[in-house]
Amino acid sequence: MLELERGDLMKTVIIGGVAAGMSAASKLKRLDKNNEIFVFEKGNVLSYGACGMPYYISGEITNAKKLIARTKKDFEDKGITVFTKHEVIKLNELDKQILVRDLISEKDILVNYDNLVIATGASPIKLQIPGKDLTNIFSLSEYEDALKIKEYINNGVKDIVIVGAGFIGVELVEAFNTLGLHITLIEYNDQILNLFDKDITDYLEDHLKENQINVRTKETVLEYKIENGVTYVLTDKGKYKADMIIESVGVRPNTKFTSNTSIKLAKNGAIIVDENMMTSVKDIYSGGDCSLIFNKALNQNTYIPMGHNANKQGRIIAQSIMNEENNFEGVLGTTVIKVINMEAAKTGLTEKDAIKIGASYRTVTAKGKNHAGYYPNATMTTVKVIYDPLNYKILGAEIVGYKDSAIRIDIFAVAIHAGLTTKQLGFIDLAYAPPFASVWDITQVAANIAK
């Protein structure tokens, strides 16, 4: 067994080489050039834009390599040692060691560390139903997945069934629609994009149907079956032809290797961290899709596997290792999605969230144009605001509309983060010109009618 021992310099070992892991590595090297940094990545590609993969599949991004922000050589030129195709299989917290397996040679390496960063991401959940091992079932999680899906589509695929209408599922609907394929979208819940309120996603669902997408909500997948050489998806309500099946029913944090340690996990297996991204074990940090993150809107740690959160966590980890103060106050669950010709975004509490936690709240919904009505191509935007009726503080917001509407959610994200009221937001000096907004922007219209 090979062994990488500690040297005289501080040694930081990072498990995972995508968003959180490489963000931590890069920031740490900028803060301290003498810090020895070793990265172990299970896959073959580092630091890629996973959120861009649906747009590679659709053909809007023509070359998958454009998704790669930096290569192994780029990081090694900065003094960061990177091992790809290496998987951590065991963690010894007492001796501050990890056991790493070279997936090519199948040899094990014992690695010592001073600080350990766990950024192992998450893996797609697979439905445990008859037919689950068919070769035309795919999921989209890693760089290689996008390549495989793209290649398989070129084999004459016409009918696609997507199981699960979360963010990945809906983004892939758009990708496959761009390619002119026939799409069935099956969702167990009574709405698509369950992180939003249903009165918002109803607009998106109608839009999908207008674009000939077969949307099936409140439907349970029971079996994948081949009949006369044709694959079908069988549910409790129907039977759908599928040249290709995409499963997007959620993810599971990659934390199994921590099971025999003192690292505390949430019910879903995500690592629990504090405000400095440190785990329950000293000198072990975690960030990205394998960990929780503090949700300022809910005032508690929650699981929000999003790329922009992972990058923030990576930066905070580096600052924490170097005992540098960070200004992280938490996230708001701010998300945005494009759905064919429509857009939607949310931040803070949804109405469902407010009900679940027993918050005192009211909602107001306003509709208006995305810019001056007399300027060409004005479209309708709907804004929903959740606020506290006692002090008028904004608790959350959702937006649905067409081009250039959803990005307005950032106004609400800043307002919630700063603790602004609807009355304050209603008179903030926002930019105005006919091509960009109305005299009273729709965000302020919503704020001003909150009573």
SVG drawing of the C-alpha trace seen along z (x, -y; Angstrom):
<svg xmlns="http://www.w3.org/2000/svg" viewBox="-55 -56 64 65">
<polyline fill="none" stroke="black" stroke-width="0.4" points="0.0,0.0 1.3,-3.4 1.3,-6.2 1.3,-10.0 2.6,-11.2 2.4,-14.6 5.2,-17.0 6.4,-20.2 3.7,-22.3 0.0,-22.3 -1.7,-19.6 -5.3,-19.9 -6.9,-16.9 -10.1,-17.5 -12.4,-14.7 -14.3,-15.8 -13.1,-17.9 -16.2,-19.8 -17.9,-22.9 -17.3,-23.0 -14.0,-21.0 -12.2,-23.0 -13.6,-26.3 -12.1,-25.4 -8.8,-24.4 -8.5,-27.5 -9.3,-29.9 -7.1,-28.1 -4.1,-28.4 -4.8,-32.1 -4.8,-32.6 -1.7,-30.5 0.6,-29.5 2.5,-27.2 -0.5,-25.1 -0.1,-21.6 -3.4,-20.7 -4.3,-17.3 -7.6,-16.6 -9.1,-13.2 -11.9,-13.0 -13.8,-9.8 -14.5,-10.9 -12.3,-11.9 -13.3,-15.6 -12.8,-18.5 -14.5,-21.8 -17.2,-21.6 -20.5,-23.5 -23.0,-20.7 -25.9,-23.2 -25.0,-23.7 -25.3,-20.0 -29.0,-20.2 -28.0,-22.9 -25.2,-20.7 -27.7,-17.9 -30.1,-20.3 -27.3,-21.5 -27.3,-25.1 -23.8,-24.4 -22.0,-22.7 -18.9,-21.4 -19.1,-19.7 -15.6,-20.8 -16.9,-24.4 -18.5,-23.3 -15.1,-22.6 -13.9,-25.7 -10.4,-24.5 -8.4,-21.3 -6.2,-19.1 -3.2,-20.9 -4.6,-24.3 -4.9,-23.4 -1.5,-21.6 0.1,-24.8 -1.3,-26.6 0.4,-24.1 -2.6,-21.9 -2.0,-18.2 -5.0,-16.4 -5.8,-12.7 -8.7,-11.8 -10.3,-8.3 -9.6,-7.9 -12.3,-7.1 -12.1,-7.5 -13.3,-4.3 -12.5,-4.8 -12.0,-7.6 -10.0,-7.3 -10.7,-10.5 -8.5,-9.6 -5.3,-9.1 -6.4,-11.8 -6.1,-9.4 -8.2,-8.4 -7.9,-5.3 -8.1,-6.0 -8.5,-3.5 -7.0,-4.1 -9.9,-3.0 -7.6,-2.2 -4.9,-0.2 -7.2,0.9 -4.3,0.2 -5.0,-1.6 -3.3,-4.7 -3.2,-5.7 -3.3,-9.5 -2.6,-11.7 -4.1,-15.1 -4.1,-18.1 -7.4,-19.4 -10.0,-17.4 -12.7,-18.7 -15.6,-16.4 -17.1,-17.6 -18.3,-14.3 -21.6,-15.6 -24.7,-13.4 -25.8,-10.6 -29.2,-10.1 -31.8,-7.9 -32.8,-4.9 -36.3,-3.6 -36.3,0.0 -39.0,1.3 -39.2,4.2 -37.1,3.3 -34.8,1.0 -31.7,2.5 -32.7,1.8 -29.9,0.3 -32.0,-2.6 -32.5,-4.2 -30.3,-7.2 -29.9,-9.9 -28.1,-13.3 -25.7,-14.0 -22.1,-13.9 -20.2,-15.2 -20.0,-11.7 -23.8,-11.3 -24.4,-14.2 -22.1,-12.6 -23.9,-9.2 -27.3,-10.8 -26.3,-12.9 -24.8,-9.8 -27.8,-7.6 -30.2,-10.2 -28.4,-10.0 -29.4,-6.4 -32.8,-7.3 -34.6,-8.1 -38.1,-9.6 -40.1,-8.9 -38.6,-9.9 -40.2,-9.4 -38.9,-11.6 -39.7,-10.3 -39.6,-13.1 -40.5,-16.8 -37.9,-18.5 -35.4,-21.0 -33.3,-18.4 -36.4,-16.7 -38.0,-20.0 -34.7,-21.3 -34.3,-18.1 -37.9,-18.5 -36.8,-21.8 -33.6,-20.2 -35.4,-17.3 -38.2,-19.6 -35.5,-21.7 -34.5,-18.5 -38.0,-17.8 -38.6,-14.7 -41.9,-13.4 -41.8,-13.8 -43.8,-12.4 -43.1,-13.9 -44.4,-11.9 -44.5,-13.3 -45.7,-11.6 -46.8,-14.9 -49.8,-17.0 -47.5,-19.6 -44.2,-20.0 -41.3,-21.8 -42.4,-21.1 -40.2,-23.8 -42.6,-26.4 -46.2,-27.0 -48.7,-25.3 -50.4,-28.5 -47.0,-29.5 -46.2,-26.1 -49.7,-25.9 -48.5,-28.6 -45.5,-26.4 -47.5,-23.2 -50.0,-24.9 -47.1,-26.2 -45.6,-22.7 -48.9,-21.3 -49.2,-24.1 -45.9,-22.8 -47.2,-19.3 -45.5,-17.9 -47.5,-15.1 -47.5,-16.1 -48.7,-13.5 -49.0,-14.6 -50.3,-12.5 -49.0,-9.4 -46.8,-6.6 -44.4,-4.6 -44.7,-0.9 -42.6,0.9 -40.3,0.6 -41.2,3.3 -40.2,4.5 -43.0,5.8 -42.1,7.0 -38.8,5.2 -40.4,1.9 -39.8,0.3 -42.8,-1.0 -43.2,-2.8 -46.1,-1.4 -47.8,-3.6 -50.9,-3.3 -52.8,-5.3 -51.2,-4.5 -48.6,-3.0 -46.1,-5.1 -43.7,-4.2 -40.1,-5.0 -37.1,-4.7 -35.2,-6.3 -36.1,-6.8 -34.6,-9.6 -34.9,-9.2 -34.8,-12.4 -36.5,-11.5 -34.0,-13.1 -30.5,-12.6 -28.7,-11.0 -25.6,-12.6 -22.4,-10.6 -21.5,-10.1 -21.5,-6.3 -17.7,-6.3 -18.3,-8.4 -20.7,-5.8 -18.1,-4.5 -17.0,-8.0 -18.3,-10.6 -19.4,-12.9 -23.1,-13.7 -25.5,-13.3 -29.0,-14.5 -31.8,-12.0 -31.1,-12.1 -27.4,-11.3 -26.2,-14.9 -23.4,-16.1 -24.3,-18.6 -22.0,-21.6 -21.8,-24.8 -21.5,-28.4 -17.8,-27.8 -18.7,-24.6 -17.0,-22.5 -18.5,-19.1 -19.0,-17.7 -15.3,-16.5 -12.6,-19.1 -10.5,-19.8 -13.1,-18.1 -15.1,-20.4 -17.9,-19.8 -19.7,-21.6 -21.8,-21.1 -24.4,-18.5 -23.2,-16.2 -23.9,-18.7 -26.6,-20.9 -26.5,-24.6 -28.0,-27.3 -31.2,-28.6 -31.7,-32.2 -35.4,-32.2 -36.2,-29.1 -33.6,-29.8 -32.3,-26.3 -29.9,-24.0 -31.6,-22.6 -30.6,-20.5 -30.4,-22.7 -28.1,-20.9 -27.4,-23.9 -24.2,-24.8 -24.0,-28.4 -24.4,-27.3 -21.6,-24.8 -19.2,-27.5 -20.0,-29.7 -19.4,-26.8 -16.0,-26.0 -14.9,-29.6 -16.0,-29.6 -14.2,-26.4 -10.9,-27.8 -11.4,-31.0 -12.2,-28.8 -9.1,-26.7 -7.1,-29.8 -9.0,-31.3 -10.2,-34.1 -13.5,-35.7 -16.3,-35.1 -19.5,-37.1 -21.8,-34.2 -25.3,-34.7 -27.0,-31.9 -28.9,-31.3 -32.5,-31.9 -33.1,-29.0 -33.0,-31.3 -33.5,-29.4 -34.4,-30.2 -35.4,-28.0 -36.2,-28.4 -39.1,-26.3 -39.2,-26.6 -40.3,-30.2 -41.2,-30.8 -39.1,-31.5 -39.7,-31.1 -37.8,-31.9 -38.2,-31.9 -36.5,-33.1 -37.1,-32.8 -40.3,-31.2 -43.0,-29.9 -46.6,-29.8 -46.2,-26.1 -43.1,-26.7 -44.9,-29.3 -47.8,-26.9 -45.4,-24.1 -43.4,-26.1 -46.5,-27.8 -45.4,-31.3 -47.8,-34.3 -48.0,-35.4 -50.1,-36.9 -49.6,-36.8 -50.2,-39.1 -50.1,-38.4 -49.6,-41.1 -49.5,-40.9 -47.9,-43.4 -45.7,-43.8 -41.9,-43.0 -41.3,-46.5 -43.3,-49.5 -46.4,-48.2 -46.0,-50.4 -42.4,-49.1 -42.3,-46.1 -42.5,-42.6 -43.9,-43.4 -45.0,-40.2 -47.0,-39.4 -45.1,-38.7 -46.7,-37.4 -45.2,-38.2 -46.2,-36.6 -45.0,-38.0 -45.2,-36.3 -44.9,-38.8 -45.4,-39.2 -48.7,-41.0 -47.5,-42.4 -44.3,-44.2 -44.6,-43.9 -41.2,-42.2 -40.8,-40.3 -40.5,-36.5 -40.5,-35.2 -41.3,-35.8 -42.0,-33.9 -42.0,-35.1 -43.2,-33.5 -43.3,-35.0 -41.3,-35.3 -37.9,-36.6 -36.1,-38.8 -38.8,-38.4 -37.3,-35.8 -34.1,-37.6 -36.1,-40.2 -36.1,-37.6 -32.7,-39.0 -34.5,-42.2 -36.4,-40.2 -33.4,-38.1 -31.6,-41.3 -34.7,-42.7 -35.2,-39.6 -31.5,-39.3 -31.5,-43.0 -34.8,-42.6 -36.7,-45.1 -40.5,-45.6 -42.9,-45.7 -43.3,-49.4 -39.5,-50.0 -39.2,-48.0 -42.1,-49.8 -40.2,-53.0 -36.6,-51.9 -35.1,-53.7 -35.0,-51.0 -33.7,-51.7 -36.3,-52.6 -36.3,-53.0 -39.0,-51.6 -37.0,-48.7 -36.2,-47.4 -39.1,-48.2 -42.3,-50.0 -42.3,-53.3 -43.6,-51.2 -41.7,-47.8 -44.0,-44.8 -41.9,-43.9 -42.8,-47.3 -46.4,-47.0 -46.6,-43.8 -44.9,-45.3 -47.2,-48.4 -50.4,-46.4 -49.4,-44.3 -51.7,-45.3"/>
</svg>
